[in-house]
Amino acid sequence: MEHVATFRALHAQTRVLVLPNAWDAASAILFVSAGATAIATTSAGLAWSCGFPDGDALPREALLLAVAAILRACPSVPVSVDLEGGYSGDPGEVAILASQLATMGAAGINLEDGDGNPELLAAKIEAVKRRTGIFVNARADVYLRELAHGDDAVAESVARAKRYALAGADGIFVPGIAPEAIATLAQATPLPLAVLAEPGLPAFAELYGLGVRRISAGSGLAKLAYGDARAAATAFLGGESAALFSGGAVPYAEMNALAARHQSRPGSV
């Protein structure tokens, strides 16, 4: 439970908690080496790395194997796992999965409502909190799914945040939120507000002043890495090898040393 307490405290800093989202053990190791104080997974990037689409399609077994590798590689920082909708419509099943992750060493999870009934997510949160003290970040998809607009989107997001807080959530995540609505939502809920990095958002210091306590990269880093890899592969297949040795590549010796260092750390899963 030490990592859970640490993770909770990171949401109460005097600055925004910046969470890079990893999709495998190697990406998690790189982000920790870059200075990350905590790691989150990206459901999209992790699913893609296992050969599945995003959207509750990843088998539980694949999820648990991937997360176990990340936890083993990064035992020194809290890790939060994006569970999408919990990979089940049964709150009890979602709670069992969350409990497995907590036992493995995960500090937190994300659970989203998507375009479903908010009461179902509330039931999932309640079931999870009955079984484990893991940090639950509840994702309200009003803006992301364009379920409402303008003042109605603000009001619905506030209502969901309050409902999820009553269910026991530890944080509220509203991806796609309109910048002008951030302060209103932050003031209307006692939960730490998390947002998604995207074009048009204010600077991190300004976000903190508006009430934001956490910002995630989402699938952005994974998409960037895959995009760069595809561009280099396309050039290579076309007869050009220069892109394989660009300045952005992590040297073999450095990557190998990072992996060896993290593998040898005590307390790995």
C-alpha positions in Angstrom: 0.0 0.0 0.0 3.0 2.3 0.1 2.8 3.2 -3.5 -0.9 3.9 -3.2 -0.2 6.5 -0.4 2.6 8.0 -2.5 0.4 8.2 -5.5 -2.4 9.8 -3.5 0.1 12.4 -2.2 1.3 13.2 -5.7 -2.2 14.5 -6.4 -1.8 17.0 -3.5 1.4 18.7 -4.6 1.8 22.4 -5.3 2.1 21.5 -9.0 0.3 19.3 -11.5 1.2 15.6 -11.5 2.5 14.9 -15.0 1.8 11.3 -16.0 3.5 9.8 -19.1 1.5 6.8 -20.4 3.6 3.7 -21.0 2.5 0.8 -23.2 5.2 -1.8 -22.2 8.1 -2.2 -19.8 10.6 -0.5 -22.0 8.6 2.6 -22.5 7.9 2.7 -18.7 11.7 2.4 -18.0 12.4 5.2 -20.4 9.9 7.5 -18.8 11.2 6.9 -15.3 14.7 7.6 -16.5 13.4 10.9 -17.9 12.2 11.9 -14.4 8.6 10.6 -14.1 7.5 10.3 -10.5 4.7 8.0 -11.5 3.6 6.0 -14.5 0.2 5.4 -16.1 -0.5 2.9 -18.8 -2.3 3.9 -22.0 -5.1 1.4 -22.8 -4.7 2.1 -26.5 -1.0 1.8 -26.6 -0.9 -1.3 -24.4 -3.6 -3.0 -26.5 -1.8 -2.1 -29.7 1.4 -3.5 -28.4 -0.4 -6.8 -27.8 -2.0 -6.8 -31.2 -5.5 -5.8 -30.1 -7.6 -2.6 -30.8 -8.5 -0.2 -28.0 -12.0 -0.5 -26.6 -12.3 -3.3 -24.0 -10.9 -5.8 -26.6 -7.8 -6.8 -24.7 -8.0 -10.2 -23.0 -7.5 -10.0 -19.2 -4.6 -12.4 -19.4 -2.7 -10.2 -21.9 -3.4 -7.1 -19.7 -2.1 -8.8 -16.6 1.1 -10.1 -18.3 1.8 -6.6 -19.7 1.2 -4.9 -16.4 3.3 -7.4 -14.5 6.2 -6.6 -16.8 5.8 -2.9 -16.3 5.5 -3.3 -12.5 8.6 -5.5 -12.5 10.6 -3.0 -14.5 9.5 0.1 -12.4 9.2 -0.9 -8.8 10.4 2.4 -7.5 7.4 4.5 -8.7 3.6 4.2 -8.5 2.0 2.7 -11.5 -1.7 3.4 -12.5 -3.4 1.0 -14.9 -6.0 2.1 -17.5 -8.7 -0.5 -17.3 -11.0 1.2 -19.8 -14.5 0.0 -18.7 -13.1 -2.7 -16.6 -13.3 -5.4 -19.3 -16.7 -6.4 -17.9 -20.2 -5.1 -17.3 -20.3 -6.9 -14.0 -19.1 -4.7 -11.1 -18.0 -7.8 -9.2 -15.8 -9.0 -12.0 -14.2 -5.5 -12.4 -13.5 -5.5 -8.6 -11.8 -8.9 -8.9 -9.6 -7.6 -11.7 -8.7 -4.4 -9.7 -7.9 -6.5 -6.7 -5.5 -8.7 -8.8 -3.8 -5.5 -10.0 -3.5 -4.2 -6.4 -2.0 -7.4 -5.2 0.5 -7.3 -8.1 1.5 -3.8 -6.9 -0.5 -1.3 -9.0 -1.2 1.9 -7.1 -4.2 3.0 -9.1 -6.6 2.3 -12.0 -8.7 4.3 -14.5 -12.3 3.3 -15.1 -14.4 5.1 -17.7 -18.1 5.4 -18.3 -17.9 5.8 -22.1 -21.3 6.3 -23.6 -22.9 4.0 -21.0 -25.0 4.6 -17.9 -23.0 6.6 -15.3 -24.7 4.4 -12.6 -22.9 1.4 -13.9 -19.6 3.1 -13.5 -20.6 4.2 -10.0 -21.5 0.5 -9.2 -18.1 -0.6 -10.5 -16.3 2.0 -8.4 -18.2 0.9 -5.3 -17.4 -2.7 -5.9 -13.7 -2.0 -6.4 -13.5 0.1 -3.2 -15.1 -2.6 -1.2 -12.3 -5.0 -2.2 -9.3 -2.8 -2.3 -7.8 0.6 -1.3 -6.4 1.2 -4.8 -6.6 4.8 -6.2 -9.6 4.9 -8.5 -9.6 7.6 -11.2 -13.1 7.9 -12.7 -13.2 9.0 -16.3 -16.2 10.9 -17.4 -16.6 10.9 -21.2 -19.1 13.7 -21.7 -16.8 15.8 -23.7 -14.8 13.0 -25.3 -17.9 11.3 -26.6 -19.7 14.6 -27.3 -22.7 13.5 -25.2 -23.5 17.1 -24.4 -22.4 20.5 -25.4 -21.8 24.0 -23.9 -23.4 24.5 -20.4 -25.0 21.1 -20.6 -21.7 19.4 -20.9 -20.4 21.3 -17.9 -23.5 20.4 -15.8 -23.4 16.7 -16.8 -19.7 16.5 -16.1 -20.2 18.0 -12.6 -23.1 15.7 -11.9 -21.0 12.6 -12.9 -18.0 13.8 -10.8 -20.2 14.2 -7.8 -21.8 10.8 -8.3 -18.5 9.1 -8.7 -17.1 10.8 -5.6 -20.1 9.4 -3.6 -19.2 6.0 -5.0 -15.7 6.3 -3.6 -13.6 7.5 -6.5 -10.3 9.2 -5.6 -10.0 11.3 -8.7 -12.1 12.5 -11.7 -10.7 12.5 -15.3 -12.5 14.5 -17.9 -10.7 14.2 -21.3 -11.5 16.7 -24.0 -12.9 19.2 -21.5 -13.3 22.8 -22.8 -10.5 24.9 -21.3 -13.1 27.5 -20.1 -15.0 24.8 -18.2 -12.0 23.6 -16.2 -12.2 26.0 -13.3 -16.0 25.4 -12.9 -15.6 21.6 -12.8 -12.6 21.8 -10.4 -14.5 24.0 -8.0 -17.6 21.8 -8.1 -16.0 18.5 -7.1 -13.8 17.6 -4.1 -11.9 15.1 -6.2 -8.5 15.9 -7.8 -9.2 16.8 -11.5 -7.3 15.2 -14.2 -7.2 16.3 -17.9 -5.7 14.9 -21.1 -2.8 16.7 -22.9 -4.1 18.0 -26.1 -3.7 21.1 -28.3 -5.2 24.3 -26.9 -4.8 23.5 -23.2 -3.1 26.2 -21.0 0.4 25.7 -19.7 0.8 23.3 -16.8 1.3 26.1 -14.2 -1.9 27.8 -15.4 -3.8 24.5 -15.3 -2.8 24.1 -11.7 -4.2 27.5 -10.9 -7.5 26.5 -12.5 -7.7 23.5 -10.3 -6.1 20.7 -12.4 -4.1 18.3 -10.3 -3.1 15.7 -12.9 -2.4 15.6 -16.7 -1.9 12.5 -18.8 -0.3 12.0 -22.2 -2.9 9.4 -23.1 -2.0 7.5 -26.2 0.1 10.5 -27.5 3.5 9.1 -26.7 2.7 5.7 -28.1 1.3 7.2 -31.3 4.4 9.4 -31.7 6.7 6.4 -31.2 4.8 4.2 -33.6 4.6 7.0 -36.1 8.4 7.6 -36.0 9.0 3.8 -36.3 6.7 3.6 -39.3 8.4 6.5 -41.1 11.8 5.0 -40.5 10.6 1.5 -41.6 9.1 3.0 -44.8 12.3 4.8 -45.6 14.3 1.6 -44.9 12.0 -0.5 -47.1 12.5 2.1 -49.8 16.2 1.7 -49.8 17.3 4.4 -47.2 18.9 3.4 -43.9 19.8 6.8 -42.6 16.5 7.1 -40.6 17.6 4.1 -38.5 20.4 6.1 -37.1 18.7 9.5 -36.4 19.6 11.6 -33.4 16.4 10.7 -31.6 17.3 7.0 -31.3 18.2 5.7 -27.9 21.7 4.1 -28.1 21.8 0.4 -27.6 24.2 0.6 -24.7 22.0 3.1 -22.9 18.8 1.2 -23.3 20.5 -2.1 -22.3 21.9 -0.4 -19.2 18.5 1.0 -18.2 16.9 -2.4 -18.6 19.6 -4.1 -16.6 19.4 -1.5 -13.8 15.7 -1.8 -13.4 15.7 -5.6 -13.6 18.2 -5.8 -10.7 16.3 -3.5 -8.4 14.9 -5.1 -5.3 11.2 -5.5 -4.7 10.2 -6.3 -8.3 7.0 -8.2 -8.9 
